[in-house]
Amino acid sequence: MLQFFARKKRLLFLLFLLALTLTLLARDTKRSRLPSFVDRFLLALFTPPLRITSKAFGTASLLWHRYLALVNTQRDNELLRSQRDTLLMENRLLQEQARENERLRDLLGFKQRHTFHMIPAEVIGQDPTSWFKSLIIDKGSDDHVVEGAAVITPEGVVGRILKVASSSAHVLLLIDVNSNIDAVVERTRARGIVVGTGSSRCRFSYALKTDDVVPGDRIVTSGLGGLFPSGMLLGTVVFVSNDKSGFFQHIELQPAVDFSKVKEVFIVLSGRITP
């Protein structure tokens, strides 16, 4: 206890003087309205420290209220950031759903516009080997899928069925070196074979030098052989070379389908459906 009073002696002394001053002022106020010499002395003595103390308490109170306002502002900012992140995530999900719905509407419209029998399939992977450029889809022999069947999208030809399992199949892509499809130039009906090169482009082979083929021409399936429906877009001519040697032109085309973005396809199971 004594140690406490020893540590707080300055504060206790100040409180004692303050109490004494208030007592004297109260006593003198009852006896006379005019301040005495002692009153004036005490007021002069204690006014500066009391003014300093009052300002200190005022400043401390202002700082405390500002601190509380800052804490509340920080809490509100964190809440707003959380709400913003939630809204951004919901917006992304809604945009993805809108794109998915649009893609499904395109697929449904594509199927309704054509009369040949086909079934939808989803791409579930890529061939892990490097022998072929191919995709793996979730339809197989259980769904009546057979080797050689055409695989298409609303954008154009993807390729043909290479291997079939009970519930999946491998699709040989149009750009694979083992791929070849009978085709014609849509504008002039010039005949040729679209052959894969193993790169991002294909060749339109066996087009005679007398055939009218220019960059920008669309190459479509001829329908010969019965596997691919006629008129399906294969690609667009991007390069034509007609040198003096040989009988055929050197023609390159850009496939109509971006194979890296294919998610859903159609497998053509047979020819035209009878009404």
C-alpha positions as a Markdown table, in Angstrom:
| # | Residue | x | y | z |
|---|---|---|---|---|
| 1 | Met | 0.0 | 0.0 | 0.0 |
| 2 | Leu | 2.8 | 2.4 | 0.9 |
| 3 | Gln | 4.5 | 1.6 | -2.4 |
| 4 | Phe | 1.3 | 2.6 | -4.2 |
| 5 | Phe | 1.2 | 6.0 | -2.4 |
| 6 | Ala | 4.9 | 6.5 | -3.1 |
| 7 | Arg | 4.4 | 6.0 | -6.8 |
| 8 | Lys | 1.3 | 8.1 | -7.0 |
| 9 | Lys | 2.3 | 10.9 | -4.6 |
| 10 | Arg | 2.4 | 13.6 | -7.3 |
| 11 | Leu | -1.1 | 12.7 | -8.5 |
| 12 | Leu | -2.4 | 12.5 | -4.9 |
| 13 | Phe | -0.9 | 15.9 | -4.1 |
| 14 | Leu | -2.5 | 17.4 | -7.1 |
| 15 | Leu | -5.9 | 15.9 | -6.2 |
| 16 | Phe | -5.4 | 17.2 | -2.6 |
| 17 | Leu | -4.8 | 20.7 | -3.8 |
| 18 | Leu | -7.7 | 20.6 | -6.2 |
| 19 | Ala | -10.0 | 19.4 | -3.4 |
| 20 | Leu | -8.7 | 22.1 | -1.0 |
| 21 | Thr | -9.4 | 24.7 | -3.7 |
| 22 | Leu | -12.9 | 23.6 | -4.3 |
| 23 | Thr | -13.6 | 23.4 | -0.5 |
| 24 | Leu | -12.3 | 26.9 | 0.1 |
| 25 | Leu | -14.2 | 28.2 | -2.9 |
| 26 | Ala | -17.4 | 26.6 | -1.7 |
| 27 | Arg | -16.9 | 28.0 | 1.8 |
| 28 | Asp | -16.1 | 31.5 | 0.7 |
| 29 | Thr | -19.0 | 31.5 | -1.7 |
| 30 | Lys | -21.4 | 31.0 | 1.2 |
| 31 | Arg | -20.0 | 33.8 | 3.2 |
| 32 | Ser | -19.3 | 36.5 | 0.6 |
| 33 | Arg | -19.8 | 37.0 | -3.2 |
| 34 | Leu | -16.5 | 38.8 | -3.5 |
| 35 | Pro | -13.5 | 36.5 | -4.0 |
| 36 | Ser | -10.8 | 36.8 | -1.3 |
| 37 | Phe | -7.1 | 36.9 | -1.8 |
| 38 | Val | -6.9 | 33.2 | -1.1 |
| 39 | Asp | -9.5 | 32.5 | -3.7 |
| 40 | Arg | -7.7 | 34.6 | -6.3 |
| 41 | Phe | -4.4 | 32.9 | -5.4 |
| 42 | Leu | -5.8 | 29.4 | -5.7 |
| 43 | Leu | -7.5 | 30.2 | -9.0 |
| 44 | Ala | -4.3 | 31.6 | -10.4 |
| 45 | Leu | -2.4 | 28.6 | -9.2 |
| 46 | Phe | -4.7 | 25.9 | -10.5 |
| 47 | Thr | -6.1 | 27.5 | -13.7 |
| 48 | Pro | -3.1 | 26.6 | -15.9 |
| 49 | Pro | -2.9 | 22.9 | -14.9 |
| 50 | Leu | -6.7 | 22.6 | -15.1 |
| 51 | Arg | -6.7 | 24.1 | -18.5 |
| 52 | Ile | -4.0 | 21.8 | -19.7 |
| 53 | Thr | -5.8 | 18.8 | -18.1 |
| 54 | Ser | -9.1 | 19.8 | -19.8 |
| 55 | Lys | -7.4 | 20.1 | -23.2 |
| 56 | Ala | -5.6 | 16.8 | -22.7 |
| 57 | Phe | -8.9 | 15.1 | -21.9 |
| 58 | Gly | -10.6 | 16.8 | -24.9 |
| 59 | Thr | -7.8 | 15.7 | -27.2 |
| 60 | Ala | -7.9 | 12.1 | -25.9 |
| 61 | Ser | -11.6 | 12.0 | -26.3 |
| 62 | Leu | -11.3 | 13.3 | -29.9 |
| 63 | Leu | -8.6 | 10.8 | -30.7 |
| 64 | Trp | -10.7 | 7.9 | -29.2 |
| 65 | His | -13.8 | 8.9 | -31.2 |
| 66 | Arg | -11.6 | 9.1 | -34.4 |
| 67 | Tyr | -10.2 | 5.7 | -33.6 |
| 68 | Leu | -13.7 | 4.2 | -33.2 |
| 69 | Ala | -14.7 | 5.8 | -36.5 |
| 70 | Leu | -11.6 | 4.4 | -38.2 |
| 71 | Val | -12.4 | 0.9 | -36.8 |
| 72 | Asn | -16.0 | 1.1 | -38.0 |
| 73 | Thr | -14.8 | 2.4 | -41.4 |
| 74 | Gln | -12.4 | -0.5 | -41.8 |
| 75 | Arg | -15.1 | -3.0 | -40.8 |
| 76 | Asp | -17.5 | -1.5 | -43.4 |
| 77 | Asn | -14.7 | -1.6 | -46.0 |
| 78 | Glu | -14.1 | -5.3 | -45.3 |
| 79 | Leu | -17.9 | -6.0 | -45.6 |
| 80 | Leu | -18.1 | -4.1 | -48.9 |
| 81 | Arg | -15.1 | -6.0 | -50.3 |
| 82 | Ser | -16.7 | -9.3 | -49.3 |
| 83 | Gln | -20.0 | -8.3 | -50.9 |
| 84 | Arg | -18.1 | -7.1 | -54.0 |
| 85 | Asp | -16.2 | -10.4 | -54.3 |
| 86 | Thr | -19.5 | -12.3 | -53.9 |
| 87 | Leu | -21.2 | -10.2 | -56.6 |
| 88 | Leu | -18.2 | -10.7 | -59.0 |
| 89 | Met | -18.3 | -14.5 | -58.5 |
| 90 | Glu | -22.1 | -14.6 | -59.1 |
| 91 | Asn | -21.6 | -12.4 | -62.2 |
| 92 | Arg | -19.0 | -14.8 | -63.6 |
| 93 | Leu | -21.2 | -17.8 | -62.9 |
| 94 | Leu | -24.2 | -16.1 | -64.6 |
| 95 | Gln | -22.0 | -15.2 | -67.7 |
| 96 | Glu | -20.8 | -18.8 | -67.9 |
| 97 | Gln | -24.3 | -20.1 | -67.6 |
| 98 | Ala | -25.4 | -17.7 | -70.4 |
| 99 | Arg | -22.6 | -18.9 | -72.6 |
| 100 | Glu | -23.5 | -22.5 | -71.9 |
| 101 | Asn | -27.2 | -21.9 | -72.7 |
| 102 | Glu | -26.3 | -20.2 | -75.9 |
| 103 | Arg | -24.0 | -23.1 | -76.9 |
| 104 | Leu | -26.8 | -25.6 | -76.1 |
| 105 | Arg | -29.3 | -23.6 | -78.1 |
| 106 | Asp | -26.9 | -23.6 | -81.1 |
| 107 | Leu | -26.5 | -27.3 | -80.8 |
| 108 | Leu | -30.2 | -27.9 | -80.6 |
| 109 | Gly | -30.9 | -25.6 | -83.6 |
| 110 | Phe | -28.1 | -27.3 | -85.6 |
| 111 | Lys | -29.7 | -30.7 | -85.0 |
| 112 | Gln | -33.2 | -29.5 | -85.9 |
| 113 | Arg | -31.9 | -28.0 | -89.2 |
| 114 | His | -30.5 | -31.3 | -90.5 |
| 115 | Thr | -32.4 | -34.5 | -91.3 |
| 116 | Phe | -29.6 | -37.1 | -90.9 |
| 117 | His | -29.6 | -39.2 | -87.8 |
| 118 | Met | -27.0 | -38.1 | -85.2 |
| 119 | Ile | -26.5 | -38.2 | -81.5 |
| 120 | Pro | -24.7 | -35.6 | -79.2 |
| 121 | Ala | -21.6 | -36.5 | -77.3 |
| 122 | Glu | -19.3 | -34.6 | -74.9 |
| 123 | Val | -15.5 | -34.4 | -75.2 |
| 124 | Ile | -14.0 | -35.9 | -72.1 |
| 125 | Gly | -10.3 | -35.9 | -72.9 |
| 126 | Gln | -7.5 | -36.1 | -75.4 |
| 127 | Asp | -5.6 | -39.1 | -76.6 |
| 128 | Pro | -2.6 | -39.4 | -74.2 |
| 129 | Thr | -0.4 | -41.0 | -76.9 |
| 130 | Ser | 1.3 | -39.0 | -79.6 |
| 131 | Trp | 0.4 | -41.3 | -82.5 |
| 132 | Phe | -2.8 | -39.5 | -83.4 |
| 133 | Lys | -4.3 | -36.1 | -83.1 |
| 134 | Ser | -7.6 | -37.2 | -81.5 |
| 135 | Leu | -10.2 | -36.5 | -78.9 |
| 136 | Ile | -12.1 | -38.9 | -76.6 |
| 137 | Ile | -15.9 | -38.6 | -76.3 |
| 138 | Asp | -18.4 | -40.2 | -73.9 |
| 139 | Lys | -20.3 | -42.2 | -76.5 |
| 140 | Gly | -19.4 | -45.7 | -77.7 |
| 141 | Ser | -20.8 | -49.0 | -79.0 |
| 142 | Asp | -23.5 | -49.0 | -76.4 |
| 143 | Asp | -24.9 | -45.9 | -78.2 |
| 144 | His | -24.5 | -47.6 | -81.7 |
| 145 | Val | -21.3 | -45.6 | -82.5 |
| 146 | Val | -19.2 | -47.3 | -85.2 |
| 147 | Glu | -15.7 | -46.8 | -86.6 |
| 148 | Gly | -15.6 | -44.3 | -89.4 |
| 149 | Ala | -18.7 | -42.4 | -88.4 |
| 150 | Ala | -18.5 | -38.7 | -89.0 |
| 151 | Val | -18.1 | -36.3 | -86.1 |
| 152 | Ile | -19.3 | -32.7 | -86.6 |
| 153 | Thr | -20.2 | -29.5 | -84.8 |
| 154 | Pro | -22.3 | -26.5 | -85.9 |
| 155 | Glu | -19.0 | -24.9 | -87.0 |
| 156 | Gly | -17.9 | -27.7 | -89.3 |
| 157 | Val | -16.2 | -31.1 | -89.5 |
| 158 | Val | -14.2 | -32.3 | -86.5 |
| 159 | Gly | -13.1 | -35.7 | -87.9 |
| 160 | Arg | -14.2 | -39.3 | -87.8 |
| 161 | Ile | -14.5 | -42.2 | -85.3 |
| 162 | Leu | -11.1 | -44.0 | -85.0 |
| 163 | Lys | -11.7 | -46.5 | -82.2 |
| 164 | Val | -14.8 | -47.5 | -80.3 |
| 165 | Ala | -15.2 | -48.8 | -76.7 |
| 166 | Ser | -18.5 | -49.7 | -75.0 |
| 167 | Ser | -19.0 | -46.2 | -73.5 |
| 168 | Ser | -16.4 | -44.0 | -75.2 |
| 169 | Ala | -14.7 | -43.5 | -78.6 |
| 170 | His | -11.6 | -41.9 | -80.1 |
| 171 | Val | -12.1 | -39.2 | -82.7 |
| 172 | Leu | -9.4 | -38.8 | -85.4 |
| 173 | Leu | -9.2 | -35.1 | -86.0 |
| 174 | Leu | -9.3 | -33.5 | -89.4 |
| 175 | Ile | -5.7 | -32.2 | -89.1 |
| 176 | Asp | -4.2 | -35.6 | -88.4 |
| 177 | Val | -1.9 | -36.9 | -91.2 |
| 178 | Asn | -4.1 | -40.1 | -91.4 |
| 179 | Ser | -7.2 | -38.0 | -92.1 |
| 180 | Asn | -8.6 | -37.6 | -95.7 |
| 181 | Ile | -12.0 | -36.5 | -96.7 |
| 182 | Asp | -13.5 | -36.1 | -100.2 |
| 183 | Ala | -14.4 | -32.4 | -100.7 |
| 184 | Val | -15.4 | -29.7 | -103.2 |
| 185 | Val | -14.9 | -26.0 | -103.5 |
| 186 | Glu | -18.3 | -24.6 | -102.5 |
| 187 | Arg | -18.2 | -21.8 | -105.1 |
| 188 | Thr | -16.9 | -23.7 | -108.2 |
| 189 | Arg | -17.5 | -27.4 | -107.2 |
| 190 | Ala | -13.9 | -28.2 | -108.0 |
| 191 | Arg | -13.1 | -31.6 | -106.6 |
| 192 | Gly | -10.2 | -32.6 | -104.2 |
| 193 | Ile | -9.3 | -34.4 | -101.0 |
| 194 | Val | -8.8 | -32.6 | -97.7 |
| 195 | Val | -5.7 | -34.2 | -96.1 |
| 196 | Gly | -4.4 | -33.5 | -92.6 |
| 197 | Thr | -0.8 | -32.3 | -92.2 |
| 198 | Gly | -0.3 | -32.8 | -88.4 |
| 199 | Ser | -0.2 | -29.0 | -87.9 |
| 200 | Ser | -2.9 | -26.4 | -87.6 |
| 201 | Arg | -3.7 | -26.4 | -91.3 |
| 202 | Cys | -4.9 | -29.0 | -93.9 |
| 203 | Arg | -4.1 | -29.4 | -97.6 |
| 204 | Phe | -6.7 | -29.5 | -100.4 |
| 205 | Ser | -5.0 | -32.1 | -102.6 |
| 206 | Tyr | -5.6 | -33.2 | -106.2 |
| 207 | Ala | -7.1 | -29.9 | -107.4 |
| 208 | Leu | -6.2 | -29.5 | -111.1 |
| 209 | Lys | -4.4 | -26.4 | -112.2 |
| 210 | Thr | -7.4 | -25.6 | -114.4 |
| 211 | Asp | -9.7 | -25.5 | -111.4 |
| 212 | Asp | -10.8 | -22.1 | -110.1 |
| 213 | Val | -9.7 | -21.9 | -106.5 |
| 214 | Val | -8.7 | -18.7 | -104.7 |
| 215 | Pro | -8.0 | -17.7 | -101.1 |
| 216 | Gly | -11.2 | -17.2 | -99.2 |
| 217 | Asp | -13.0 | -20.1 | -100.9 |
| 218 | Arg | -14.9 | -22.4 | -98.6 |
| 219 | Ile | -14.2 | -26.1 | -98.8 |
| 220 | Val | -17.1 | -28.4 | -98.0 |
| 221 | Thr | -17.7 | -32.2 | -97.9 |
| 222 | Ser | -18.8 | -33.8 | -101.2 |
| 223 | Gly | -21.0 | -36.5 | -99.5 |
| 224 | Leu | -19.3 | -39.2 | -101.5 |
| 225 | Gly | -18.8 | -42.4 | -99.6 |
| 226 | Gly | -21.8 | -41.9 | -97.4 |
| 227 | Leu | -19.9 | -41.2 | -94.1 |
| 228 | Phe | -20.0 | -37.4 | -94.2 |
| 229 | Pro | -23.2 | -35.5 | -95.1 |
| 230 | Ser | -22.6 | -33.2 | -98.1 |
| 231 | Gly | -22.1 | -29.5 | -97.6 |
| 232 | Met | -20.4 | -29.7 | -94.2 |
| 233 | Leu | -17.8 | -27.0 | -93.9 |
| 234 | Leu | -14.2 | -28.3 | -93.7 |
| 235 | Gly | -12.3 | -25.0 | -93.9 |
| 236 | Thr | -11.4 | -21.9 | -95.8 |
| 237 | Val | -8.6 | -21.6 | -98.4 |
| 238 | Val | -5.7 | -19.4 | -97.1 |
| 239 | Phe | -3.0 | -20.2 | -99.6 |
| 240 | Val | -2.9 | -21.2 | -103.3 |
| 241 | Ser | 0.3 | -21.9 | -105.4 |
| 242 | Asn | 0.1 | -22.8 | -109.1 |
| 243 | Asp | 3.7 | -23.4 | -110.2 |
| 244 | Lys | 4.7 | -24.8 | -113.5 |
| 245 | Ser | 5.6 | -28.3 | -112.4 |
| 246 | Gly | 3.1 | -31.0 | -111.9 |
| 247 | Phe | -0.6 | -31.3 | -112.6 |
| 248 | Phe | -2.1 | -30.1 | -109.3 |
| 249 | Gln | -2.2 | -26.9 | -107.3 |
| 250 | His | -0.8 | -26.6 | -103.8 |
| 251 | Ile | -3.7 | -25.4 | -101.7 |
| 252 | Glu | -3.8 | -24.9 | -97.9 |
| 253 | Leu | -6.9 | -24.3 | -95.8 |
| 254 | Gln | -7.6 | -23.3 | -92.3 |
| 255 | Pro | -10.0 | -25.7 | -90.6 |
| 256 | Ala | -13.4 | -24.3 | -89.6 |
| 257 | Val | -13.3 | -25.8 | -86.2 |
| 258 | Asp | -11.0 | -24.7 | -83.4 |
| 259 | Phe | -10.2 | -28.1 | -82.0 |
| 260 | Ser | -8.8 | -26.8 | -78.7 |
| 261 | Lys | -12.3 | -25.4 | -77.8 |
| 262 | Val | -14.5 | -28.3 | -78.8 |
| 263 | Lys | -16.7 | -29.4 | -75.9 |
| 264 | Glu | -19.7 | -31.0 | -77.5 |
| 265 | Val | -20.0 | -32.8 | -80.9 |
| 266 | Phe | -22.5 | -34.7 | -83.0 |
| 267 | Ile | -21.9 | -38.3 | -84.3 |
| 268 | Val | -23.6 | -39.0 | -87.6 |
| 269 | Leu | -25.0 | -42.6 | -87.3 |
| 270 | Ser | -26.7 | -42.9 | -90.6 |
| 271 | Gly | -27.9 | -41.1 | -93.7 |
| 272 | Arg | -31.1 | -39.0 | -94.0 |
| 273 | Ile | -34.1 | -39.9 | -91.9 |
| 274 | Thr | -37.1 | -40.9 | -93.8 |
| 275 | Pro | -40.1 | -38.7 | -93.0 |
